[in-house]
Amino acid sequence: MSTNELEAKQERVQTEERVYVASQWQLMWWKFRKHKPAMIGGVLIIIAYLVGAFCEFIAPYDPNIYDAKYAYAPPQGIHIFDQGKLQSPFLYGYNQYRDPVSYRIKFNVDKTRKYPVRFFVRGAPYKFWGRFPTNLHLFGVESNEGTVFILGTDRMGRDMFSRLVYGARLSMSIGLAGVLASFLLGITIGGISGYYGGAVDIVVQRVIEFIRSMPSIPLWMALS
């Protein structure tokens, strides 16, 4: 047997021994780590929960504050080049005009007005987690005349990025609360059914089977 074959055999034996003595959590983690889409999805979920947890700090504006003069404002792109020269991140201002055909307010880019984008700027006041008053935001523009609508605004002039960030908290919280409620209810009802047995177990199982047999889409439509 060659040296390479001997080393491969020893490595295979060590791997088998490692798997044999591993705990259930270790086996799950090794299996999960080998699944690349699962790893990517896990990272995205963690990012989504972090965004939801710190939405007040990440959002540059209050999601409920509106300004009619910025209704349907287009996204402002963040630039790092100006006239072929590398600069710190900035964005251009807006020019508003009324369309002579539709009479709607429209916007075009005004390259004569530049607003530097800064990190950890002071802006609209808020209460972090509803408890700690502050006005520190992750990013924004320092000028009171400038805006930073990186995803544009809606029909009322509200910042879409801020509303999206705040919506992440609600969406992620609903999913987490639903799983937690199902977990607690499942443990409680299953424990009662298994502990008492007999008629209690039969009634609980039949009720669960009846609920599971109902079509989910009409059920959710009725509950809504």
VENVEN-V645257 format. One line per field, one symbol per residue. ss: DSSP state (2 for helix, 1 for strand, 0 for the rest). psi: psi as a letter, one per 30 degrees, with the letter a starting at -180 (. if undefined). A space follows every 10 residues. Layout:
# VENVEN-V645257
ss=???
psi=???
This chain:
# VENVEN-V645257
ss=0022222222 2222222222 2002222222 2222022222 2222222222 2220222200 0000000222 0000000011 1100111111 1111111100 0000111111 1111111111 1111111100 0111111111 1000000000 0010000012 2222222222 2222222222 2222222222 2222220222 2222222222 2220022222 2220
psi=kleeeeeeee eeeeeeeeee flleeeeeee eeffjeeeee eeeeeeeeee eeeheeeekf lkffkljffg khklkjkklf kjhgkkllkl llllkklkkf efglklklkj ffjkjkklkh lkbkkljkgg ejklgklela kfkfflliif galafggkke eeeeeefeee eeeeeeeeee eeeeeeeeee eeeeeeabee eeeeeeeeee effkkeeeee eef.
